[in-house]
Amino acid sequence: MPHDAPVAGVALAQHQLITWGRCVRSWDLPAGGHRVLLPGSFAEGGCFMDVNGDGRPDLILNETEGQARAS
């Protein structure tokens, strides 16, 4: 994914900025490095929420049919 690919949404958790659109990326702040967490196609809408009650935030996203997600 090129760095100028469209971003559909962002969320901030501790020292990580998470972006999504054509994939999900984690950006390390303040270092600026990034890595792809998950390929796929994701639309607007997303947040961090403790879904499973383990005390840690889980990333909730709106996956679209644009690309098949890798297992």
N, CA, C and O atoms as a GROMACS GRO file, in nm:
protein
  284
    1MET      N    1   0.085  -0.118   0.000
    1MET     CA    2   0.000   0.000   0.000
    1MET      C    3   0.088   0.123   0.000
    1MET      O    4   0.172   0.138   0.089
    2PRO      N    5   0.073   0.211  -0.096
    2PRO     CA    6   0.153   0.332  -0.097
    2PRO      C    7   0.116   0.423   0.020
    2PRO      O    8   0.005   0.418   0.072
    3HIS      N    9   0.212   0.506   0.060
    3HIS     CA   10   0.187   0.595   0.174
    3HIS      C   11   0.076   0.695   0.146
    3HIS      O   12   0.016   0.747   0.241
    4ASP      N   13   0.047   0.724   0.021
    4ASP     CA   14  -0.057   0.822  -0.011
    4ASP      C   15  -0.193   0.756  -0.036
    4ASP      O   16  -0.284   0.822  -0.086
    5ALA      N   17  -0.209   0.629  -0.003
    5ALA     CA   18  -0.336   0.560  -0.020
    5ALA      C   19  -0.442   0.624   0.070
    5ALA      O   20  -0.409   0.672   0.178
    6PRO      N   21  -0.568   0.625   0.026
    6PRO     CA   22  -0.673   0.688   0.105
    6PRO      C   23  -0.687   0.624   0.244
    6PRO      O   24  -0.676   0.502   0.259
    7VAL      N   25  -0.710   0.708   0.342
    7VAL     CA   26  -0.734   0.663   0.479
    7VAL      C   27  -0.881   0.684   0.509
    7VAL      O   28  -0.931   0.796   0.496
    8ALA      N   29  -0.952   0.578   0.549
    8ALA     CA   30  -1.094   0.587   0.580
    8ALA      C   31  -1.119   0.625   0.725
    8ALA      O   32  -1.223   0.681   0.757
    9GLY      N   33  -1.023   0.594   0.813
    9GLY     CA   34  -1.042   0.626   0.954
    9GLY      C   35  -0.913   0.614   1.033
    9GLY      O   36  -0.816   0.553   0.988
   10VAL      N   37  -0.915   0.672   1.153
   10VAL     CA   38  -0.799   0.668   1.242
   10VAL      C   39  -0.847   0.650   1.386
   10VAL      O   40  -0.959   0.689   1.421
   11ALA      N   41  -0.762   0.592   1.467
   11ALA     CA   42  -0.788   0.580   1.611
   11ALA      C   43  -0.653   0.585   1.682
   11ALA      O   44  -0.552   0.540   1.628
   12LEU      N   45  -0.653   0.641   1.802
   12LEU     CA   46  -0.530   0.655   1.879
   12LEU      C   47  -0.541   0.571   2.005
   12LEU      O   48  -0.640   0.578   2.078
   13ALA      N   49  -0.438   0.490   2.030
   13ALA     CA   50  -0.432   0.408   2.151
   13ALA      C   51  -0.290   0.413   2.205
   13ALA      O   52  -0.197   0.363   2.142
   14GLN      N   53  -0.273   0.473   2.321
   14GLN     CA   54  -0.143   0.489   2.384
   14GLN      C   55  -0.047   0.557   2.287
   14GLN      O   56  -0.071   0.671   2.248
   15HIS      N   57   0.060   0.491   2.247
   15HIS     CA   58   0.159   0.553   2.157
   15HIS      C   59   0.147   0.500   2.015
   15HIS      O   60   0.244   0.504   1.940
   16GLN      N   61   0.028   0.451   1.978
   16GLN     CA   62   0.007   0.400   1.843
   16GLN      C   63  -0.109   0.472   1.778
   16GLN      O   64  -0.214   0.492   1.838
   17LEU      N   65  -0.087   0.512   1.654
   17LEU     CA   66  -0.193   0.565   1.571
   17LEU      C   67  -0.231   0.453   1.475
   17LEU      O   68  -0.145   0.401   1.404
   18ILE      N   69  -0.358   0.416   1.471
   18ILE     CA   70  -0.406   0.311   1.382
   18ILE      C   71  -0.483   0.378   1.269
   18ILE      O   72  -0.572   0.459   1.294
   19THR      N   73  -0.448   0.344   1.144
   19THR     CA   74  -0.521   0.394   1.028
   19THR      C   75  -0.577   0.276   0.951
   19THR      O   76  -0.520   0.167   0.952
   20TRP      N   77  -0.688   0.299   0.882
   20TRP     CA   78  -0.745   0.193   0.799
   20TRP      C   79  -0.806   0.253   0.673
   20TRP      O   80  -0.840   0.371   0.668
   21GLY      N   81  -0.819   0.168   0.575
   21GLY     CA   82  -0.869   0.200   0.442
   21GLY      C   83  -0.845   0.077   0.356
   21GLY      O   84  -0.926  -0.016   0.359
   22ARG      N   85  -0.736   0.075   0.280
   22ARG     CA   86  -0.700  -0.043   0.200
   22ARG      C   87  -0.632  -0.150   0.283
   22ARG      O   88  -0.614  -0.263   0.235
   23CYS      N   89  -0.595  -0.118   0.404
   23CYS     CA   90  -0.539  -0.213   0.501
   23CYS      C   91  -0.543  -0.144   0.637
   23CYS      O   92  -0.581  -0.028   0.647
   24VAL      N   93  -0.505  -0.216   0.740
   24VAL     CA   94  -0.494  -0.158   0.874
   24VAL      C   95  -0.346  -0.143   0.904
   24VAL      O   96  -0.270  -0.239   0.896
   25ARG      N   97  -0.305  -0.021   0.938
   25ARG     CA   98  -0.164   0.008   0.969
   25ARG      C   99  -0.153   0.060   1.111
   25ARG      O  100  -0.241   0.129   1.162
   26SER      N  101  -0.042   0.025   1.175
   26SER     CA  102  -0.007   0.077   1.307
   26SER      C  103   0.113   0.169   1.290
   26SER      O  104   0.215   0.129   1.234
   27TRP      N  105   0.099   0.293   1.338
   27TRP     CA  106   0.206   0.393   1.331
   27TRP      C  107   0.258   0.415   1.472
   27TRP      O  108   0.181   0.452   1.561
   28ASP      N  109   0.387   0.393   1.493
   28ASP     CA  110   0.448   0.413   1.623
   28ASP      C  111   0.476   0.562   1.645
   28ASP      O  112   0.547   0.625   1.567
   29LEU      N  113   0.419   0.616   1.751
   29LEU     CA  114   0.442   0.756   1.784
   29LEU      C  115   0.535   0.764   1.903
   29LEU      O  116   0.516   0.684   1.995
   30PRO      N  117   0.630   0.847   1.911
   30PRO     CA  118   0.664   0.951   1.814
   30PRO      C  119   0.764   0.908   1.708
   30PRO      O  120   0.802   0.990   1.625
   31ALA      N  121   0.809   0.783   1.707
   31ALA     CA  122   0.914   0.738   1.614
   31ALA      C  123   0.874   0.752   1.468
   31ALA      O  124   0.958   0.783   1.383
   32GLY      N  125   0.746   0.730   1.436
   32GLY     CA  126   0.698   0.747   1.300
   32GLY      C  127   0.701   0.621   1.215
   32GLY      O  128   0.650   0.623   1.103
   33GLY      N  129   0.759   0.512   1.264
   33GLY     CA  130   0.759   0.388   1.188
   33GLY      C  131   0.619   0.329   1.179
   33GLY      O  132   0.534   0.360   1.263
   34HIS      N  133   0.595   0.245   1.081
   34HIS     CA  134   0.463   0.183   1.066
   34HIS      C  135   0.477   0.041   1.015
   34HIS      O  136   0.582   0.001   0.963
   35ARG      N  137   0.369  -0.035   1.032
   35ARG     CA  138   0.363  -0.172   0.979
   35ARG      C  139   0.217  -0.204   0.948
   35ARG      O  140   0.126  -0.151   1.010
   36VAL      N  141   0.198  -0.293   0.852
   36VAL     CA  142   0.063  -0.338   0.818
   36VAL      C  143   0.022  -0.444   0.919
   36VAL      O  144   0.092  -0.544   0.937
   37LEU      N  145  -0.092  -0.422   0.984
   37LEU     CA  146  -0.145  -0.518   1.079
   37LEU      C  147  -0.238  -0.618   1.012
   37LEU      O  148  -0.242  -0.735   1.049
   38LEU      N  149  -0.312  -0.571   0.911
   38LEU     CA  150  -0.413  -0.655   0.849
   38LEU      C  151  -0.443  -0.605   0.709
   38LEU      O  152  -0.479  -0.488   0.692
   39PRO      N  153  -0.431  -0.690   0.607
   39PRO     CA  154  -0.472  -0.649   0.473
   39PRO      C  155  -0.624  -0.653   0.463
   39PRO      O  156  -0.690  -0.713   0.547
   40GLY      N  157  -0.677  -0.590   0.363
   40GLY     CA  158  -0.821  -0.594   0.343
   40GLY      C  159  -0.872  -0.458   0.302
   40GLY      O  160  -0.794  -0.368   0.269
   41SER      N  161  -1.002  -0.442   0.303
   41SER     CA  162  -1.067  -0.317   0.267
   41SER      C  163  -1.160  -0.277   0.381
   41SER      O  164  -1.248  -0.354   0.419
   42PHE      N  165  -1.141  -0.157   0.434
   42PHE     CA  166  -1.216  -0.112   0.551
   42PHE      C  167  -1.273   0.027   0.525
   42PHE      O  168  -1.204   0.113   0.471
   43ALA      N  169  -1.399   0.048   0.562
   43ALA     CA  170  -1.469   0.173   0.539
   43ALA      C  171  -1.463   0.263   0.662
   43ALA      O  172  -1.404   0.228   0.764
   44GLU      N  173  -1.526   0.379   0.650
   44GLU     CA  174  -1.533   0.473   0.761
   44GLU      C  175  -1.600   0.406   0.880
   44GLU      O  176  -1.680   0.314   0.865
   45GLY      N  177  -1.566   0.452   0.996
   45GLY     CA  178  -1.625   0.400   1.119
   45GLY      C  179  -1.533   0.300   1.185
   45GLY      O  180  -1.490   0.202   1.123
   46GLY      N  181  -1.502   0.323   1.308
   46GLY     CA  182  -1.417   0.234   1.385
   46GLY      C  183  -1.386   0.296   1.519
   46GLY      O  184  -1.399   0.418   1.536
   47CYS      N  185  -1.346   0.214   1.614
   47CYS     CA  186  -1.314   0.265   1.748
   47CYS      C  187  -1.241   0.157   1.826
   47CYS      O  188  -1.232   0.042   1.784
   48PHE      N  189  -1.189   0.197   1.941
   48PHE     CA  190  -1.136   0.102   2.038
   48PHE      C  191  -1.240   0.082   2.146
   48PHE      O  192  -1.300   0.179   2.194
   49MET      N  193  -1.264  -0.043   2.185
   49MET     CA  194  -1.361  -0.077   2.288
   49MET      C  195  -1.323  -0.214   2.344
   49MET      O  196  -1.279  -0.301   2.270
   50ASP      N  197  -1.340  -0.232   2.474
   50ASP     CA  198  -1.310  -0.362   2.536
   50ASP      C  199  -1.428  -0.456   2.513
   50ASP      O  200  -1.520  -0.462   2.595
   51VAL      N  201  -1.426  -0.527   2.402
   51VAL     CA  202  -1.536  -0.614   2.362
   51VAL      C  203  -1.542  -0.741   2.445
   51VAL      O  204  -1.650  -0.786   2.484
   52ASN      N  205  -1.427  -0.801   2.473
   52ASN     CA  206  -1.426  -0.932   2.539
   52ASN      C  207  -1.404  -0.923   2.690
   52ASN      O  208  -1.390  -1.027   2.756
   53GLY      N  209  -1.399  -0.803   2.746
   53GLY     CA  210  -1.392  -0.787   2.891
   53GLY      C  211  -1.258  -0.822   2.953
   53GLY      O  212  -1.251  -0.850   3.073
   54ASP      N  213  -1.150  -0.822   2.873
   54ASP     CA  214  -1.018  -0.856   2.929
   54ASP      C  215  -0.942  -0.735   2.981
   54ASP      O  216  -0.827  -0.747   3.024
   55GLY      N  217  -1.004  -0.618   2.977
   55GLY     CA  218  -0.940  -0.497   3.027
   55GLY      C  219  -0.851  -0.426   2.925
   55GLY      O  220  -0.793  -0.322   2.956
   56ARG      N  221  -0.841  -0.481   2.805
   56ARG     CA  222  -0.760  -0.420   2.699
   56ARG      C  223  -0.852  -0.375   2.586
   56ARG      O  224  -0.948  -0.444   2.554
   57PRO      N  225  -0.822  -0.261   2.524
   57PRO     CA  226  -0.907  -0.214   2.413
   57PRO      C  227  -0.890  -0.301   2.288
   57PRO      O  228  -0.779  -0.339   2.252
   58ASP      N  229  -1.001  -0.331   2.224
   58ASP     CA  230  -1.004  -0.406   2.099
   58ASP      C  231  -1.040  -0.309   1.987
   58ASP      O  232  -1.122  -0.219   2.007
   59LEU      N  233  -0.980  -0.327   1.870
   59LEU     CA  234  -1.008  -0.241   1.755
   59LEU      C  235  -1.130  -0.295   1.680
   59LEU      O  236  -1.130  -0.410   1.636
   60ILE      N  237  -1.232  -0.213   1.666
   60ILE     CA  238  -1.356  -0.249   1.597
   60ILE      C  239  -1.359  -0.172   1.465
   60ILE      O  240  -1.351  -0.049   1.465
   61LEU      N  241  -1.372  -0.244   1.352
   61LEU     CA  242  -1.370  -0.181   1.221
   61LEU      C  243  -1.487  -0.227   1.135
   61LEU      O  244  -1.552  -0.327   1.165
   62ASN      N  245  -1.512  -0.153   1.029
   62ASN     CA  246  -1.617  -0.181   0.932
   62ASN      C  247  -1.550  -0.238   0.807
   62ASN      O  248  -1.508  -0.163   0.719
   63GLU      N  249  -1.542  -0.371   0.799
   63GLU     CA  250  -1.478  -0.436   0.684
   63GLU      C  251  -1.574  -0.435   0.566
   63GLU      O  252  -1.693  -0.459   0.581
   64THR      N  253  -1.520  -0.406   0.446
   64THR     CA  254  -1.602  -0.403   0.325
   64THR      C  255  -1.565  -0.521   0.236
   64THR      O  256  -1.475  -0.598   0.267
   65GLU      N  257  -1.636  -0.535   0.126
   65GLU     CA  258  -1.614  -0.647   0.035
   65GLU      C  259  -1.508  -0.617  -0.070
   65GLU      O  260  -1.492  -0.695  -0.164
   66GLY      N  261  -1.436  -0.506  -0.058
   66GLY     CA  262  -1.339  -0.465  -0.159
   66GLY      C  263  -1.228  -0.564  -0.183
   66GLY      O  264  -1.187  -0.583  -0.298
   67GLN      N  265  -1.177  -0.628  -0.079
   67GLN     CA  266  -1.069  -0.726  -0.092
   67GLN      C  267  -1.093  -0.836   0.010
   67GLN      O  268  -1.145  -0.811   0.118
   68ALA      N  269  -1.054  -0.955  -0.026
   68ALA     CA  270  -1.062  -1.065   0.071
   68ALA      C  271  -0.953  -1.046   0.175
   68ALA      O  272  -0.841  -1.007   0.141
   69ARG      N  273  -0.984  -1.074   0.298
   69ARG     CA  274  -0.888  -1.060   0.407
   69ARG      C  275  -0.805  -1.187   0.417
   69ARG      O  276  -0.858  -1.297   0.404
   70ALA      N  277  -0.676  -1.172   0.440
   70ALA     CA  278  -0.588  -1.288   0.457
   70ALA      C  279  -0.615  -1.354   0.591
   70ALA      O  280  -0.642  -1.285   0.689
   71SER      N  281  -0.607  -1.485   0.595
   71SER     CA  282  -0.631  -1.557   0.720
   71SER      C  283  -0.510  -1.557   0.808
   71SER      O  284  -0.512  -1.613   0.917
   0.00000   0.00000   0.00000
